[in-house]
Amino acid sequence: MTTTTPSTDLRVVKTIRAIKQALCSIILKTPYKRIRVDMVTKEALINRQTFYRHFSSIDDVFDSIETDMIREMKDSLSTVASGNLRGGVEVFYHYISADDPVRRKLFFDSGYAFFFRKLSMDYFALDFFMDFGKDKSHRELIPSFVASVATGVYRCGIKDGVSDLRSLSDEAADLLLHGLKGGKRTI
C-alpha cells in the first residue's frame, strides 16, 4: 500500500473506505480474475490517480481488507484466555460463519480461495496460536498446521450438517492437541 500509516485526514479515510466498499460490491458480482482498477474507480466515484495515491493495485486493496478482518478477529480474540486453543478456533469459526455476503464470497468461493488461505494463515500466525507450539520444533509450520486442521474440521462439519460452532471448535482443538487418535472425526 502506498500510504504506510493510517491517515487522520477525513478525506483520505473516506476515499480509502469508498475504494474498499467499491471492491466489496464488485466482489459479489465479478470473478477475481476479471476485476480491474477502472471498475473500482467507477464504483467508488474516483479517478485512477486517486486510486493509485492510496493503493498500488487491486491486490493491495484485498490486502487492506484482509488486514481489517484480521484486526477484527484479533479484537475478538482478546477476550479469549491465553492458551485457550478452542476459544481461538471458535473466534475464527464465528467470523467466517457471519451472515455477510462479501465474507461468504471471499471465504467459500473457489475463485477467491487465495484470500481465505491468506486470512486463515495470518490469523493462525498470531502470537496467540504461536504459543501453542512454543515447545515444538518447526514453529514456522504452526500457522499452516493449525489453519489446515481448523478449516478441515469446519468444512467437514458443515458438509455433515453440524452447525454448532462450539462442538466444531472443540473437535478442532482436540485434533490439534491430541492428533487423529484423540479426535472424533477422521478428515
trRosetta pair geometry for C-beta under 8 A, 3 or more apart (Angstrom, degrees):
i j d omega theta_ij theta_ji phi_ij phi_ji
1 4 7.2 152 91 -85 94 44
1 54 7.2 -25 -166 162 94 60
1 55 5.9 -45 -128 -112 76 62
1 56 6.8 -154 -114 0 25 92
1 60 5.2 142 -82 -174 65 112
1 63 7.0 -143 -44 87 100 120
1 64 6.0 89 -81 -70 136 110
2 52 7.3 90 -39 167 149 52
2 53 6.6 -144 86 161 156 30
2 54 5.9 -162 49 -165 115 13
2 55 6.4 -124 3 -72 99 12
2 56 5.8 138 -50 -51 87 84
2 60 7.9 48 -16 176 73 156
3 6 7.8 86 135 -100 120 23
3 7 6.4 -51 -170 -36 150 106
3 12 7.4 115 -90 -174 164 131
3 16 7.9 -77 40 -82 143 134
3 54 5.9 -22 -5 -138 115 64
7 12 3.9 -13 91 94 155 145
7 13 6.1 -144 85 -53 95 75
7 16 7.7 149 36 -13 114 136
8 13 7.5 0 -153 -43 20 122
9 12 4.2 69 79 9 104 110
9 13 6.8 178 87 -11 52 85
10 13 5.5 -53 -144 38 35 114
10 14 6.1 34 157 -19 67 107
11 14 5.9 -56 -146 39 28 109
11 15 6.3 28 155 -20 64 108
12 15 5.7 -55 -146 36 30 111
12 16 6.3 27 158 -16 65 107
12 54 7.3 157 -158 -96 86 119
13 16 6.1 -57 -147 38 26 107
13 17 6.2 26 154 -17 62 110
14 17 5.6 -56 -146 40 30 113
14 18 6.2 33 154 -23 65 106
15 18 5.6 -53 -146 34 31 112
15 19 6.5 32 153 -20 64 103
15 44 7.8 73 -161 167 62 127
15 46 6.5 87 -147 -92 97 148
15 50 6.3 -119 -159 173 134 114
15 54 6.4 -180 117 -40 114 152
16 19 5.7 -51 -150 33 32 112
16 20 6.5 29 154 -14 65 106
16 54 5.5 -160 -90 -169 86 149
16 64 7.5 -116 -173 167 108 154
17 20 5.9 -58 -148 40 31 108
17 21 6.1 28 155 -17 67 110
18 21 5.8 -55 -141 41 29 110
18 22 6.1 34 155 -24 64 106
18 44 4.3 110 141 -155 98 98
18 45 7.1 -75 178 46 138 86
18 46 6.7 122 107 -29 131 121
19 22 5.7 -53 -147 33 28 113
19 23 6.5 27 154 -17 62 104
19 40 6.2 42 -153 168 76 117
19 44 5.1 9 -89 -103 49 159
19 46 7.1 -40 -75 28 89 146
19 51 6.4 135 -115 -122 127 79
19 54 6.5 -174 -3 86 161 139
19 55 6.6 177 158 -6 155 133
19 61 6.0 -123 143 -120 109 126
20 23 5.8 -53 -150 36 32 110
20 24 6.4 33 152 -19 65 105
20 61 6.3 -175 -96 -168 64 99
20 64 6.5 -110 -90 104 115 117
20 65 5.7 151 -146 -81 107 94
20 68 7.6 60 -152 -7 154 154
21 24 5.5 -52 -147 36 34 113
21 25 6.4 37 153 -20 65 104
21 44 7.3 124 68 -103 85 88
22 25 5.7 -54 -152 35 31 112
22 26 6.4 28 151 -17 65 108
22 40 4.9 111 115 -157 124 67
22 41 7.8 104 144 -55 164 12
22 43 3.6 138 -153 102 103 111
22 44 3.7 -78 -38 -57 149 87
23 26 5.6 -58 -148 39 33 111
23 27 6.3 46 151 -33 66 100
23 35 7.3 58 -142 -166 84 141
23 40 5.5 3 -73 -115 78 115
23 43 7.8 157 -50 78 34 142
23 58 7.2 150 -120 -153 123 84
23 61 5.1 164 -53 137 161 138
23 62 7.4 -142 166 -69 148 64
23 65 7.0 -124 92 -48 134 139
24 27 5.5 -42 -147 22 33 119
24 28 7.3 38 155 -23 58 98
24 65 7.3 153 -68 -120 97 142
24 102 4.6 -15 -161 -119 101 147
25 28 6.2 -53 -167 22 33 113
25 29 7.7 -10 154 13 62 106
25 43 5.7 -176 73 -172 129 140
26 29 6.6 -85 -158 51 37 87
26 30 5.0 -27 172 28 81 127
26 35 5.8 106 135 -122 131 107
26 39 5.5 99 -121 138 144 121
26 40 6.5 -80 -11 -84 152 69
26 43 6.0 -127 -51 -27 105 164
27 30 6.9 -75 -106 55 17 81
27 32 7.8 18 -127 -82 79 70
27 35 7.5 -2 -83 -82 59 141
27 102 5.8 75 80 -139 133 87
27 105 5.4 141 144 106 104 143
27 106 6.7 -7 179 -62 146 89
27 112 7.3 48 -158 -84 110 144
28 101 5.9 38 -113 133 117 119
28 102 6.4 -69 -62 -89 96 70
28 105 6.0 -143 -100 -41 53 159
30 34 5.2 -124 -177 84 100 109
30 35 5.4 120 117 -75 129 80
30 39 7.1 27 -39 173 175 162
31 34 5.0 75 66 12 84 106
31 35 7.7 -138 96 -26 43 83
31 111 4.8 -100 -148 -165 89 158
32 35 5.9 -47 -156 6 36 114
32 111 5.0 177 7 154 102 97
32 112 5.6 148 -52 -84 127 71
32 114 7.6 140 -177 34 171 117
33 111 7.2 -103 -5 -160 91 109
35 39 6.0 -116 -154 59 61 142
35 40 7.4 54 180 -45 99 100
35 58 5.5 142 116 -157 111 153
36 39 4.9 104 61 -2 74 101
36 40 7.6 -146 100 -1 44 85
36 58 7.3 -104 -136 -57 17 139
37 40 5.7 -59 -155 38 38 110
37 41 6.1 34 152 -19 72 107
37 48 6.3 67 136 -126 123 92
37 51 5.8 137 -168 129 106 160
37 52 7.9 23 -158 -57 145 89
37 57 7.6 -94 -72 -147 112 45
37 58 6.2 -130 -71 -56 69 92
38 41 5.6 -51 -139 39 34 110
38 42 6.2 38 159 -21 65 105
38 48 7.1 -26 -90 -80 69 105
39 42 6.0 -57 -151 36 26 110
39 43 6.3 21 154 -14 63 111
40 43 5.8 -59 -145 41 30 108
40 44 5.8 14 161 -7 68 116
40 51 6.5 105 99 -118 115 136
40 58 6.9 173 -25 -107 142 91
40 61 7.1 -173 -133 -25 159 171
41 44 6.0 -63 -136 49 27 101
41 46 5.3 -101 -148 78 75 74
41 47 6.1 35 -169 -153 129 15
41 48 5.6 -49 -79 -73 162 55
41 50 7.4 127 -130 62 103 99
41 51 5.2 -81 -82 -42 102 133
42 45 7.6 22 178 -73 28 40
44 51 7.6 124 60 -85 143 97
46 50 4.1 -107 176 81 117 139
46 51 6.1 139 105 -51 122 78
47 50 5.2 101 57 7 68 101
47 51 7.3 -125 106 -4 39 89
48 51 5.4 -52 -152 34 37 115
48 52 6.2 24 157 -9 71 109
49 52 6.0 -61 -144 45 29 103
49 53 6.4 43 151 -34 63 102
50 53 5.5 -46 -150 20 33 119
50 54 7.2 6 159 0 60 106
51 54 6.7 -86 -169 45 30 93
51 55 6.1 -50 172 51 72 99
52 55 6.9 -81 -111 71 32 57
52 56 7.0 55 -143 -114 74 37
55 58 7.9 75 140 -82 135 20
55 60 4.2 162 -164 97 93 125
55 61 5.1 8 -136 -59 161 82
55 64 7.2 -91 -100 -14 115 138
56 60 4.8 119 46 -44 75 154
57 60 4.7 116 53 -4 69 100
57 61 7.6 -126 102 -1 49 81
58 61 5.7 -52 -161 31 41 111
58 62 6.6 43 143 -18 68 101
59 62 5.3 -47 -149 35 41 116
59 63 6.4 46 150 -22 67 101
60 63 5.5 -48 -150 33 33 115
60 64 6.6 35 150 -20 63 103
61 64 5.6 -51 -150 35 35 113
61 65 6.5 36 150 -18 65 102
62 65 5.7 -54 -149 36 33 111
62 66 6.3 33 152 -19 66 107
62 115 6.2 -109 -172 -103 118 108
63 66 5.6 -54 -146 38 31 113
63 67 6.3 37 152 -23 64 103
64 67 5.5 -48 -147 32 32 115
64 68 6.7 37 151 -20 62 101
65 68 5.6 -51 -154 33 34 114
65 69 6.6 32 149 -18 65 104
66 69 5.6 -53 -149 36 35 112
66 70 6.4 37 152 -20 67 103
66 115 6.6 -151 -81 -157 116 85
66 118 6.0 -19 -147 110 158 117
66 119 5.4 -133 -144 -84 102 86
66 122 6.9 98 157 32 114 155
67 70 5.7 -50 -146 35 32 111
67 71 6.4 36 152 -22 63 104
68 71 5.6 -55 -152 34 31 114
68 72 6.6 32 151 -19 64 103
69 72 5.6 -51 -151 34 35 112
69 73 6.4 29 154 -13 67 105
69 95 7.3 115 -175 176 96 130
69 103 8.0 139 -118 -110 131 101
69 119 6.1 -23 98 -133 137 120
70 73 5.8 -57 -147 41 32 107
70 74 6.0 35 152 -23 67 108
70 119 6.9 -155 -66 -144 88 73
70 122 5.3 -62 -97 122 138 122
70 123 6.0 -151 -122 -80 85 74
70 126 7.9 169 -170 -66 104 115
71 74 5.6 -53 -143 37 29 114
71 75 6.5 36 153 -24 62 101
72 75 5.7 -51 -153 30 31 113
72 76 6.8 27 150 -13 63 103
72 95 7.1 137 108 -126 108 123
73 76 5.6 -54 -152 39 37 110
73 77 6.1 42 148 -25 68 106
73 91 5.9 117 -163 144 85 110
73 92 6.6 43 -152 -94 134 59
73 95 5.1 -22 -94 -71 104 162
73 123 5.6 -24 104 -123 154 117
74 77 5.3 -50 -143 35 34 117
74 78 6.8 50 151 -36 61 93
74 126 6.3 177 -105 -116 99 147
75 78 5.8 -41 -161 10 33 117
76 79 6.4 -55 -174 24 44 107
76 80 7.7 40 137 -20 66 104
76 91 4.7 156 115 -149 116 115
76 94 7.4 -144 173 76 158 127
76 95 7.0 -172 35 -63 156 110
77 80 5.4 -54 -161 26 52 116
77 88 6.0 39 -133 -123 105 79
77 91 5.1 151 -80 113 72 176
77 126 6.9 67 110 111 171 162
77 128 5.7 -109 169 -33 132 168
80 84 5.2 -135 172 71 96 123
80 87 3.7 162 -146 133 119 127
80 88 5.7 165 116 -67 160 63
80 90 7.9 156 -102 57 135 102
80 91 6.2 -97 -35 -40 140 128
80 128 7.5 64 82 -154 118 141
81 84 4.5 84 67 -20 85 125
81 87 6.7 94 37 31 72 161
82 128 7.1 -132 -126 -131 67 79
82 131 7.0 -11 -173 81 97 166
83 131 6.8 -85 -82 116 66 129
83 132 8.0 142 -131 -86 52 67
84 87 3.7 24 125 19 119 122
84 88 6.5 146 96 -19 71 84
85 88 5.7 -56 -150 36 34 112
85 89 6.4 30 155 -15 67 105
85 129 7.6 87 -124 -118 83 73
85 132 5.8 83 -96 -105 116 124
85 173 4.5 137 104 -130 104 103
85 176 6.1 -142 165 84 145 140
85 177 6.7 160 55 -53 157 108
86 89 5.9 -57 -149 38 31 108
86 90 6.2 34 152 -23 66 108
86 169 5.0 104 -168 139 75 99
86 170 5.6 23 -135 -94 129 48
86 172 7.5 139 -118 71 64 86
86 173 3.8 -54 -76 -35 78 157
87 90 5.5 -53 -144 35 31 115
87 91 6.7 39 153 -25 63 98
87 169 7.6 87 -76 155 17 141
88 91 5.8 -44 -153 25 33 113
88 92 7.0 33 149 -15 61 102
88 128 5.5 168 -111 138 137 127
88 129 6.2 170 151 -73 155 89
89 92 5.6 -54 -158 35 39 114
89 93 6.4 39 147 -20 70 105
89 146 8.0 -136 -86 -179 99 99
89 150 5.0 -153 -135 -122 106 117
89 169 4.3 159 97 -143 105 92
89 172 4.7 -173 -174 89 160 135
89 173 5.8 -150 15 -56 140 87
89 176 7.9 -173 -58 -8 139 144
90 93 5.5 -51 -144 37 36 113
90 94 6.3 37 157 -19 67 103
90 165 6.0 108 -143 139 81 103
90 166 6.3 21 -117 -105 128 55
90 169 3.8 -18 -70 -82 80 171
91 94 6.0 -55 -149 36 28 109
91 95 6.4 28 153 -20 62 108
92 95 5.8 -60 -151 36 29 111
92 96 6.4 12 160 -6 67 109
92 120 7.3 72 -159 -124 132 80
92 123 5.9 121 -104 140 111 150
92 124 7.7 13 -84 -63 150 88
92 150 6.1 25 88 165 151 143
93 96 6.3 -62 -142 44 27 98
93 97 5.8 18 161 -15 65 119
93 150 7.8 -131 -58 -178 89 102
93 154 5.9 -169 -111 -106 96 120
93 165 4.4 160 127 -157 133 113
93 168 6.1 141 -121 90 155 123
93 169 5.6 -121 1 -64 143 104
94 97 5.9 -66 -139 44 25 107
94 98 7.1 54 156 -56 60 83
94 165 6.1 107 -68 152 70 166
95 98 6.2 -27 -165 -18 32 112
95 103 7.8 -139 158 -155 68 143
96 103 6.9 -170 -141 166 45 115
96 107 5.0 152 -152 -146 98 157
96 116 8.0 69 -127 -136 126 104
96 154 7.2 37 80 -178 139 158
97 165 6.3 -115 -1 -83 161 133
98 103 5.6 40 69 65 103 162
99 104 8.0 7 -146 -47 36 120
100 103 4.0 64 80 14 109 112
100 104 6.6 175 83 -15 54 84
101 104 5.5 -52 -143 36 33 114
101 105 6.3 34 157 -20 65 104
102 105 5.8 -54 -151 36 31 111
102 106 6.2 24 154 -12 66 110
103 106 5.7 -62 -144 44 31 107
103 107 5.6 13 164 -8 69 118
104 107 6.2 -65 -134 46 22 100
104 108 5.6 -32 -177 29 63 118
104 109 7.8 77 131 -28 64 92
105 108 7.2 -73 -114 53 12 77
105 109 4.9 -2 -163 -7 58 131
105 112 6.2 76 144 12 72 153
106 109 7.2 -4 -60 32 12 100
106 112 4.9 -106 -133 144 44 147
106 115 4.8 -78 -166 107 93 144
106 116 6.5 150 145 -60 69 82
106 119 7.7 76 144 -20 115 148
107 112 7.7 -18 -15 101 17 118
107 115 7.7 -92 -74 100 41 104
107 116 4.9 106 -135 -100 49 116
107 119 7.6 -69 -99 60 84 149
108 116 7.6 100 -52 -73 33 150
109 112 4.8 55 75 22 98 103
109 113 7.8 -124 98 -46 51 65
110 113 5.3 -4 -157 -41 48 113
112 115 4.7 -23 172 23 91 120
112 116 6.7 91 120 -18 83 93
113 116 5.7 -57 -150 40 42 108
113 117 6.1 44 153 -22 72 105
114 117 5.8 -55 -148 36 29 112
114 118 6.4 25 156 -16 64 108
115 118 6.0 -59 -150 38 28 107
115 119 6.1 27 154 -18 65 110
116 119 5.6 -54 -142 39 31 112
116 120 6.1 25 161 -14 67 108
116 151 7.9 111 155 -124 112 142
117 120 6.2 -60 -145 40 25 103
117 121 6.1 21 158 -16 63 112
117 147 7.9 86 -152 156 56 143
118 121 5.8 -58 -143 40 28 109
118 122 6.0 23 160 -16 66 110
119 122 6.0 -60 -144 40 25 106
119 123 6.1 24 158 -19 64 109
120 123 5.7 -53 -142 37 30 111
120 124 6.1 13 164 -3 65 112
120 147 4.1 114 141 -146 107 115
120 150 7.2 -174 -159 79 116 117
120 151 5.7 -6 -136 -53 161 127
121 124 6.3 -66 -142 48 24 97
121 125 6.1 26 156 -25 63 113
121 143 5.1 70 -160 148 67 122
121 144 6.4 2 -116 -82 98 67
121 147 5.4 -38 -81 -50 52 164
122 125 5.6 -58 -143 34 29 113
122 126 7.7 55 151 -45 56 80
122 143 7.8 37 -69 -159 14 139
123 126 6.2 -30 -175 -13 39 111
123 129 7.9 75 132 -8 62 143
123 147 7.5 119 64 -96 92 102
124 129 4.9 -77 -164 92 60 173
124 142 7.4 -152 148 132 98 77
124 143 4.5 135 101 -145 93 69
124 144 7.9 159 92 -49 132 19
124 146 4.2 -177 -165 89 132 117
124 147 4.5 -150 22 -58 151 86
124 150 6.9 -175 -82 18 134 142
125 129 7.0 -56 -72 67 7 120
125 130 6.8 35 -169 -59 46 105
125 142 7.7 122 -109 91 58 93
125 143 3.9 -6 -72 -91 80 139
126 129 5.7 84 63 15 74 95
126 130 7.1 -141 102 -9 34 95
127 130 5.2 -58 -136 39 37 114
127 131 6.4 48 162 -30 68 97
128 131 6.5 -59 -171 20 22 111
129 132 5.2 -27 -170 4 52 122
129 133 8.0 18 150 5 67 94
129 142 6.5 163 136 147 95 114
129 143 6.9 97 104 -97 133 65
129 146 5.4 -143 -172 63 133 177
130 133 6.6 -70 -166 48 43 90
130 134 7.0 76 138 -70 69 78
130 139 6.7 52 -158 -176 91 111
130 142 5.9 119 -118 92 57 151
130 143 7.7 -16 -79 -57 82 85
131 134 5.2 -11 -150 -36 46 117
132 142 6.5 150 74 -160 102 126
132 146 6.8 97 68 -81 155 134
132 176 7.1 -27 -179 156 142 128
133 136 4.1 -62 -166 38 87 123
133 139 5.4 159 112 -122 117 73
133 142 4.2 -144 20 -96 148 130
133 145 7.9 90 -63 59 146 138
134 139 7.4 33 -111 -109 33 124
136 139 6.5 133 82 -81 84 67
136 142 7.3 127 72 -77 130 108
138 141 4.6 10 146 9 106 119
138 142 7.9 153 118 -36 71 73
139 142 5.5 -21 -168 -13 54 119
140 143 8.0 -42 179 20 42 95
141 144 5.8 -67 -164 50 58 103
141 145 5.4 60 142 -29 86 112
142 145 5.6 -59 -139 39 28 113
142 146 6.0 21 167 -13 68 109
143 146 6.2 -59 -141 41 26 103
143 147 5.9 23 161 -17 64 114
144 147 5.7 -55 -137 43 29 111
144 148 6.0 34 160 -24 64 108
145 148 6.0 -56 -147 34 24 110
145 149 6.5 16 159 -11 61 108
145 176 7.7 115 136 -129 98 91
146 149 6.1 -58 -146 41 29 106
146 150 5.9 23 159 -15 67 114
146 176 6.2 37 -116 -120 76 133
147 150 6.0 -59 -138 43 26 107
147 151 5.9 13 168 -8 65 113
148 151 6.4 -61 -138 44 20 99
148 152 5.8 23 160 -22 60 116
149 152 5.7 -60 -143 38 24 113
149 153 6.3 22 161 -17 64 107
149 172 5.7 129 135 -156 94 85
149 175 5.3 -174 -164 107 123 123
149 176 5.4 147 104 -74 160 87
149 187 8.0 144 -137 50 59 153
150 153 6.2 -55 -147 36 26 106
150 154 6.4 25 154 -18 61 110
150 172 4.8 61 -110 -162 61 144
150 176 7.8 12 -57 -57 81 126
151 154 5.5 -54 -145 38 34 115
151 155 6.1 31 159 -17 68 107
152 155 6.1 -57 -143 39 26 106
152 156 6.2 22 160 -13 64 110
152 187 4.6 90 156 170 120 155
153 156 6.0 -59 -144 42 27 108
153 157 5.9 28 158 -21 64 113
153 168 5.7 146 138 -172 104 85
153 171 5.3 170 -158 104 133 108
153 172 4.2 -153 42 -79 158 89
153 175 6.5 -172 -67 16 129 146
153 185 6.9 127 -127 61 82 132
153 187 6.6 -92 -77 -62 56 146
154 157 5.9 -61 -146 38 24 110
154 158 6.2 20 160 -15 64 109
154 168 5.9 79 -100 168 58 137
154 172 7.4 8 -41 -66 77 134
155 158 6.0 -54 -142 38 28 107
155 159 6.1 30 156 -20 63 110
156 159 5.7 -58 -146 38 29 113
156 160 6.1 17 157 -10 65 112
156 185 6.1 152 123 147 143 146
156 187 5.3 -115 -42 -110 152 100
157 160 5.8 -65 -146 45 28 104
157 162 3.9 -69 -174 62 89 124
157 167 7.8 162 -142 98 139 93
157 168 4.4 -72 -22 -108 178 116
157 171 7.2 149 -72 55 128 149
157 185 7.6 -141 -71 -25 79 171
158 161 7.7 58 -178 -64 30 14
158 162 6.8 -82 -70 60 29 73
158 163 7.6 69 -115 -91 66 57
162 167 6.6 -111 -174 86 124 120
162 168 6.0 140 122 -67 127 104
164 167 4.3 48 102 15 116 110
164 168 6.7 160 93 -12 62 86
165 168 5.4 -56 -146 41 38 113
165 169 6.0 36 156 -19 70 105
166 169 5.9 -56 -145 39 29 107
166 170 6.4 35 151 -23 63 104
167 170 5.4 -47 -147 33 34 116
167 171 6.4 37 152 -20 63 104
168 171 5.6 -53 -150 36 32 113
168 172 6.4 32 152 -18 65 104
169 172 5.5 -48 -143 36 36 112
169 173 6.2 37 156 -18 66 105
170 173 5.9 -58 -149 39 27 109
170 174 6.2 30 152 -21 64 108
171 174 5.6 -53 -146 35 30 113
171 175 6.4 29 155 -17 64 105
171 183 6.5 70 -171 -154 78 88
171 184 5.4 -80 -123 37 103 113
171 185 6.1 29 -170 11 136 111
172 175 5.8 -55 -150 37 31 110
172 176 6.2 29 153 -18 66 108
173 176 5.6 -56 -145 38 32 112
173 177 6.0 18 160 -9 67 113
174 177 6.1 -63 -140 45 25 101
174 178 5.7 -31 178 31 65 115
174 182 5.5 -140 171 126 92 103
174 183 5.4 139 111 -104 102 61
174 184 6.8 53 86 -12 150 88
175 178 7.0 -78 -119 59 16 74
175 179 6.8 13 -164 -157 54 10
175 180 6.7 25 -138 -83 90 46
175 182 7.2 -178 -95 80 35 89
175 183 4.0 35 -88 -90 84 127
175 185 8.0 -48 -66 55 127 82
175 187 7.8 17 -127 9 157 123
177 182 7.2 -68 89 87 80 152
178 181 6.7 -105 148 73 94 79
178 182 2.7 -10 122 33 136 155
178 183 6.8 174 82 -43 98 65
179 182 5.9 92 58 19 61 94
179 183 6.9 -108 118 -15 33 101
180 183 5.2 -54 -137 30 37 119
180 186 6.7 52 -158 -116 113 73
183 186 7.5 131 99 -79 117 44
